[in-house]
Amino acid sequence: MSTDALVAALAEIERHVAHAGWDTPARLFALVPTAELLAAERSLAGQLAAPTAPDALSSIEQDGFHAGDDVVDALARISWPPTVFGAALVLERLFLPAGLEADLPDDPDAAAAAVAAHPARQDVRVVVGVTRDGAHHGLARLKSHPEDLLAAPDLVPGLADALAQTLHD
């Protein structure tokens, strides 16, 4: 499977979740080869576009996913069956520009409140995806610059690592 297929699936997920706007909870998706999905579920043929690439991936949102306060802990409790080739997670976070973190309180709750109230804070939506063959990639969109989509293989490495663990026994 190519990294291009993963990036294309992540871009589709980002477009999908963008329709819900901002301030949404974390969302989890299984990634499966589109050709295999269509072969197994012929009834989906009218709902899914025919794959434009032989290794295209389709995303299936996991409606019962609730990350709670610790998304890494929530991911640690998930294990995918072998039919799932990859996984993707959408997460929104607040952050401060570099240099402003030094002024934050040490207490995590107080720091979160300070970031949320800070006039220079940025809202970011990240979409991170991984596959069983080791590919990983991330996309990010800032609320203040909705026309820009940032992308990199190592955008959120800790989150990609936690997501990758869901694909292994």
C-alpha positions as a Markdown table, in Angstrom:
| # | Residue | x | y | z |
|---|---|---|---|---|
| 1 | Met | 0.0 | 0.0 | 0.0 |
| 2 | Ser | 1.4 | 3.4 | -0.9 |
| 3 | Thr | 1.7 | 6.4 | 1.4 |
| 4 | Asp | -0.3 | 8.3 | -1.2 |
| 5 | Ala | -3.3 | 6.1 | -0.5 |
| 6 | Leu | -3.0 | 6.9 | 3.2 |
| 7 | Val | -2.7 | 10.6 | 2.6 |
| 8 | Ala | -5.7 | 10.6 | 0.3 |
| 9 | Ala | -7.8 | 8.8 | 2.9 |
| 10 | Leu | -6.7 | 11.3 | 5.6 |
| 11 | Ala | -7.6 | 14.2 | 3.3 |
| 12 | Glu | -11.0 | 12.7 | 2.7 |
| 13 | Ile | -11.5 | 12.2 | 6.4 |
| 14 | Glu | -10.5 | 15.8 | 7.1 |
| 15 | Arg | -13.0 | 17.1 | 4.5 |
| 16 | His | -15.7 | 14.9 | 6.1 |
| 17 | Val | -15.1 | 16.1 | 9.7 |
| 18 | Ala | -14.8 | 19.7 | 8.6 |
| 19 | His | -18.5 | 19.7 | 7.7 |
| 20 | Ala | -19.3 | 19.3 | 11.4 |
| 21 | Gly | -17.3 | 22.5 | 12.2 |
| 22 | Trp | -15.0 | 23.0 | 15.1 |
| 23 | Asp | -15.2 | 22.0 | 18.8 |
| 24 | Thr | -16.0 | 18.4 | 18.2 |
| 25 | Pro | -14.8 | 15.3 | 20.1 |
| 26 | Ala | -12.1 | 13.0 | 18.9 |
| 27 | Arg | -13.2 | 10.7 | 16.1 |
| 28 | Leu | -11.7 | 7.3 | 15.2 |
| 29 | Phe | -11.7 | 5.6 | 11.8 |
| 30 | Ala | -10.8 | 2.1 | 10.5 |
| 31 | Leu | -9.0 | 2.2 | 7.1 |
| 32 | Val | -9.7 | -0.7 | 4.8 |
| 33 | Pro | -8.7 | -1.3 | 1.1 |
| 34 | Thr | -11.6 | 0.0 | -0.9 |
| 35 | Ala | -11.5 | -2.9 | -3.4 |
| 36 | Glu | -11.7 | -5.4 | -0.5 |
| 37 | Leu | -14.6 | -3.5 | 1.1 |
| 38 | Leu | -16.5 | -3.4 | -2.2 |
| 39 | Ala | -15.9 | -7.1 | -2.8 |
| 40 | Ala | -17.1 | -8.0 | 0.7 |
| 41 | Glu | -20.0 | -5.6 | 0.8 |
| 42 | Arg | -21.4 | -5.3 | -2.7 |
| 43 | Ser | -24.3 | -3.3 | -1.3 |
| 44 | Leu | -21.9 | -0.4 | -0.8 |
| 45 | Ala | -21.1 | -0.1 | -4.5 |
| 46 | Gly | -23.7 | 2.7 | -4.9 |
| 47 | Gln | -22.4 | 4.6 | -1.9 |
| 48 | Leu | -18.7 | 4.4 | -2.5 |
| 49 | Ala | -16.9 | 5.9 | -5.5 |
| 50 | Ala | -15.0 | 3.4 | -7.5 |
| 51 | Pro | -11.4 | 3.5 | -6.4 |
| 52 | Thr | -9.2 | 5.7 | -8.5 |
| 53 | Ala | -6.1 | 3.8 | -7.4 |
| 54 | Pro | -5.7 | 0.1 | -6.9 |
| 55 | Asp | -4.5 | 0.6 | -3.4 |
| 56 | Ala | -7.2 | 3.2 | -2.4 |
| 57 | Leu | -8.4 | 3.1 | 1.2 |
| 58 | Ser | -11.9 | 3.7 | 2.6 |
| 59 | Ser | -12.6 | 5.0 | 6.1 |
| 60 | Ile | -15.2 | 3.6 | 8.4 |
| 61 | Glu | -16.0 | 5.8 | 11.4 |
| 62 | Gln | -16.2 | 4.1 | 14.7 |
| 63 | Asp | -19.3 | 5.7 | 16.2 |
| 64 | Gly | -18.8 | 4.2 | 19.7 |
| 65 | Phe | -15.4 | 5.8 | 20.2 |
| 66 | His | -15.1 | 8.1 | 23.2 |
| 67 | Ala | -11.6 | 9.3 | 24.0 |
| 68 | Gly | -12.5 | 10.9 | 27.4 |
| 69 | Asp | -9.7 | 12.9 | 28.9 |
| 70 | Asp | -6.8 | 10.7 | 27.8 |
| 71 | Val | -6.9 | 9.8 | 24.1 |
| 72 | Val | -3.7 | 7.7 | 24.4 |
| 73 | Asp | -5.2 | 5.6 | 27.2 |
| 74 | Ala | -8.4 | 5.2 | 25.1 |
| 75 | Leu | -6.4 | 4.0 | 22.1 |
| 76 | Ala | -4.5 | 1.5 | 24.4 |
| 77 | Arg | -7.8 | -0.4 | 24.9 |
| 78 | Ile | -8.4 | -0.8 | 21.1 |
| 79 | Ser | -7.4 | -3.7 | 18.9 |
| 80 | Trp | -8.4 | -4.0 | 15.3 |
| 81 | Pro | -9.1 | -7.3 | 13.5 |
| 82 | Pro | -6.8 | -8.3 | 10.6 |
| 83 | Thr | -9.3 | -7.0 | 8.0 |
| 84 | Val | -8.5 | -3.5 | 9.1 |
| 85 | Phe | -5.4 | -2.3 | 7.3 |
| 86 | Gly | -5.0 | 1.0 | 9.1 |
| 87 | Ala | -6.5 | 3.5 | 11.5 |
| 88 | Ala | -7.0 | 7.2 | 11.6 |
| 89 | Leu | -7.8 | 9.6 | 14.5 |
| 90 | Val | -9.1 | 13.2 | 14.3 |
| 91 | Leu | -8.4 | 15.3 | 17.3 |
| 92 | Glu | -8.7 | 19.0 | 18.1 |
| 93 | Arg | -6.4 | 20.8 | 20.4 |
| 94 | Leu | -5.4 | 24.3 | 21.6 |
| 95 | Phe | -1.8 | 25.4 | 21.6 |
| 96 | Leu | 0.2 | 28.5 | 22.1 |
| 97 | Pro | 2.9 | 29.9 | 19.7 |
| 98 | Ala | 6.5 | 29.0 | 20.6 |
| 99 | Gly | 7.9 | 30.9 | 23.5 |
| 100 | Leu | 4.6 | 31.4 | 25.4 |
| 101 | Glu | 4.6 | 27.9 | 27.0 |
| 102 | Ala | 7.2 | 29.0 | 29.6 |
| 103 | Asp | 4.6 | 31.3 | 31.3 |
| 104 | Leu | 2.1 | 28.4 | 31.8 |
| 105 | Pro | 1.4 | 27.1 | 35.3 |
| 106 | Asp | 2.8 | 23.6 | 36.2 |
| 107 | Asp | -0.6 | 22.2 | 37.2 |
| 108 | Pro | -2.1 | 20.5 | 34.0 |
| 109 | Asp | -5.6 | 21.7 | 34.7 |
| 110 | Ala | -4.5 | 25.3 | 35.3 |
| 111 | Ala | -2.3 | 25.2 | 32.3 |
| 112 | Ala | -5.2 | 24.0 | 30.1 |
| 113 | Ala | -7.4 | 26.8 | 31.4 |
| 114 | Ala | -4.6 | 29.4 | 30.8 |
| 115 | Val | -4.2 | 28.2 | 27.2 |
| 116 | Ala | -7.9 | 28.2 | 26.5 |
| 117 | Ala | -8.2 | 31.8 | 27.8 |
| 118 | His | -5.0 | 33.1 | 26.1 |
| 119 | Pro | -5.6 | 35.6 | 23.3 |
| 120 | Ala | -2.7 | 34.1 | 21.2 |
| 121 | Arg | -4.0 | 30.6 | 21.4 |
| 122 | Gln | -4.5 | 28.6 | 18.2 |
| 123 | Asp | -7.1 | 25.9 | 17.5 |
| 124 | Val | -5.8 | 23.0 | 15.5 |
| 125 | Arg | -7.5 | 19.9 | 14.0 |
| 126 | Val | -5.1 | 17.0 | 13.3 |
| 127 | Val | -5.9 | 13.9 | 11.4 |
| 128 | Val | -3.3 | 11.2 | 12.0 |
| 129 | Gly | -3.3 | 7.8 | 10.2 |
| 130 | Val | -1.2 | 4.7 | 10.3 |
| 131 | Thr | -1.2 | 1.4 | 8.4 |
| 132 | Arg | -0.1 | -2.1 | 9.2 |
| 133 | Asp | 2.8 | -1.9 | 6.8 |
| 134 | Gly | 4.3 | 1.0 | 8.8 |
| 135 | Ala | 3.2 | 4.1 | 6.9 |
| 136 | His | 2.1 | 7.0 | 9.0 |
| 137 | His | 1.1 | 10.6 | 8.1 |
| 138 | Gly | -0.6 | 13.5 | 9.6 |
| 139 | Leu | -2.6 | 16.5 | 8.4 |
| 140 | Ala | -3.4 | 19.7 | 10.4 |
| 141 | Arg | -5.7 | 22.6 | 9.8 |
| 142 | Leu | -5.6 | 25.8 | 11.9 |
| 143 | Lys | -9.0 | 27.4 | 12.7 |
| 144 | Ser | -7.4 | 30.8 | 12.0 |
| 145 | His | -6.2 | 29.6 | 8.5 |
| 146 | Pro | -8.9 | 27.2 | 7.2 |
| 147 | Glu | -7.6 | 27.4 | 3.7 |
| 148 | Asp | -4.3 | 25.9 | 4.6 |
| 149 | Leu | -3.8 | 22.1 | 5.2 |
| 150 | Leu | -0.4 | 21.2 | 6.7 |
| 151 | Ala | 0.9 | 17.7 | 6.1 |
| 152 | Ala | 3.9 | 15.7 | 7.2 |
| 153 | Pro | 4.8 | 12.0 | 7.9 |
| 154 | Asp | 5.9 | 12.9 | 11.4 |
| 155 | Leu | 3.4 | 15.7 | 12.3 |
| 156 | Val | 2.3 | 14.1 | 15.6 |
| 157 | Pro | 4.6 | 11.2 | 16.2 |
| 158 | Gly | 3.4 | 10.3 | 19.7 |
| 159 | Leu | -0.2 | 10.0 | 18.5 |
| 160 | Ala | 0.9 | 8.0 | 15.4 |
| 161 | Asp | 2.8 | 5.6 | 17.7 |
| 162 | Ala | -0.3 | 5.2 | 20.0 |
| 163 | Leu | -2.5 | 4.6 | 17.0 |
| 164 | Ala | -0.1 | 2.1 | 15.5 |
| 165 | Gln | -0.3 | 0.0 | 18.6 |
| 166 | Thr | -4.0 | -0.5 | 18.0 |
| 167 | Leu | -3.0 | -2.5 | 14.9 |
| 168 | His | -0.7 | -5.0 | 16.7 |
| 169 | Asp | -1.5 | -7.8 | 19.1 |
